[in-house]
Amino acid sequence: MANNKMIKLWIDNKEVEVPEGTTILSAAQKADIHIPTLCYHPDLEPSANCGVCVVEIEGQPVPKRSCCTPVWEGMKVTSNSVKLRHLRKTLVEMVLSNHDVVCPTCNQNNKCELQDLAYLLGVDDSRLPKILEKKPIDDAGFSIVRDPNKCISCGRCITVCQQVQTVNALTINGRGFDGTVTTPFDKGMSESPCVNCGQCVVYCPVGALREKSNTEEVWDALLDDDKYVVVQEAPAIRATLGEEFGMDPEKVTVGKMYAALRKLGFDRVFDTNFSADLTIMEEGTELITRLKEGGKLPLITSCSPGWIKFMETYFPGIAENVSTCKSPQQMFGALVKTYFAEKEDLDPAKIVSVSIMPCTAKKFEANRPEMKDSGYQDVDYVLTTREFVKMIKEAGIDFKNLPEEKADDLMGAYTGAGTIFGATGGVMEAAVRTAYYVLTGREMDNLNVEAVRGMKGVKEASLTIPTKDLGEVSLNVAVAHGLGNARKLMEKVVSGEKEYHFIEVMACPGGCVGGGGQPFGSSLADRARRGMSLYKEDSDLPLRCSHQNPAVNKAYESYLGEPNSEKAHKLLHTYYFQRSTANGQTQKEVTHKH
């Protein structure tokens, strides 16, 4: 707000006092007065595209859009009247007349804001004229499907893509009712600068954007007696499943998650938290090596595939700064078809490796051509949280009342450090815990690194570590979440304005708990809450540092050798490409694995 001046107004004859600059919609929400909306989302700048939130203002000749109209002293607002109800109903009818109404088969059925609004306003779809001209569905990519026949041109996807993520993969073509959301030059998502982060999907109110589903392929594998199906689940999944089944949203559901996966028929149920701990061992060793030997700094994390594609597209010049470590998903996939296959005497050709992720970009990552260090495609199929929930419901599993179970041995154990990977700042905190131990020979007195926690867009900290052989080291670190924040941070690093030793970047606001594969309708407040549930699990676990994970230590002792060994580099590290901002396609390799 511009200042602290308070404004007094009346909404439906109820006195409301709010700071100057507040919109009518926000003032109404403060007063617990409901004004219907469609294009509006609390996390985004209002576009005022749909007009559903109109209200009447005394003295004004026509209704005003409450999402973008600021209050003034003495304003008298009517939020509901025969005129307004008729106007809103007409607007929704116009939207529906040009919308592919296939609710029973739509991914967003029962979570569709247009569906809810039509019901609340008493819209009768059967009497509406249909002017929809079917357009081809854009499904050429690995991650995201765009269905223009469901698009209502609300503009949310454009706002989040351009303003929050600064990717500019979506734009509007045409004006007014004829305006259509599309990609630059109508080339399709796979030929755009899209980094597959899926924030457009999360913020879409109607299912016009969705993940490219792999549920049928996974069902086929589970029902094939000749296949051995292994599954991993990202840290953020356990923070979200409960809310989808009416459980306490502040608690993780680890044991029920494992039980549900076994009921679905997976042969082995492991956990991505295991390979998150493994990632810390590799990435932490990489950081310490660069600190000791004068390597390229800052070291930048590589766990977020949306960030990696963003870097390859917009900042290829910093590729040498980015850790060569694969993401936990891909490390796990490589070990499933090598380490696990060898230990269990299984033919890796018959293993189907499935991951459950909060992320749409993970689908793209799994299909990157270089992700085959096991000799096979390391991860065969990626399911989002939404796809996993759908499979649980398809199978008729009573998730809420499932007994708690444990993950399988070998690649199922994890520490609190692995859990907090799902929240922004978690990778940094996990790395600091282990780096401190390696450099000093003892654990940190307080394992909580509060300075890198929270929802601030860019967080900075300077940590003092009394090392054994380097003296007292000041470790300057930064954490960015959301690609717009990452862009600002990288521009400062490239220009020399800021100097750091270590940087964590997550493509999605809030980190993985806010991934593009998470439930529809999640807000920044939801993401913050999910992050807190992961920190709670971390604090409750007996082991909280990656170097304490017995399963990870066993993997090194019996198979990998040591962190950053030749074998570890072959299986657990990767390289990057420079991509065109015009179409996102590979141009040339910009960094090598060794």
ABEGO torsion letter per residue (X at the ends): XABABBBBBBBGGBBBBBBBGBBAAAAAAAAGBBBBBAABBAABBBAGAAGAABBBBBGBABBBBAAABBBBBGBBBBABBAAAAAAAAAAAAAAAAABBBBAAABAABGABAAAAAAAAAGBBAAABBBABBBBBBBAABAABBBBAAABAGAGAAAAAAAAAAGAGABBBBEBEAABBBBBBGGAEAAABABAGAGAAAAABAAGABBBBBAAAAAAAAAABAABBBBBBBBAAAAAAAAAAAGBBAABBBAAAAAAAAAAAGBABBBBAAAAAAAAAAAAAAAAAAAAAAGBBOBBBBAABAAAAAAAAAAAAAAAAABBABBBAAAAAAAAAABAAAAAAGBBAAABBBBBBBABAAAAAAAABAABAAAGBBABABBBBAAAAAAAAAAAGBBAAABBBBBBBBGAABBBAAAAAAABBGAAAAAAAAAAAAAAAGBBBABABBAAABEABABBBBBBBBBBAAAEBBBBBBBBBBEAAAAAAAAAAAAAGABBBABBBBBABBGEAAABAABBBGBBAAAAAAAAAAAAAAAAABABABAAABAAAAAAAAAAAGBBGBAAAAAAABBBBBBBBAAAGBBABBABBAX
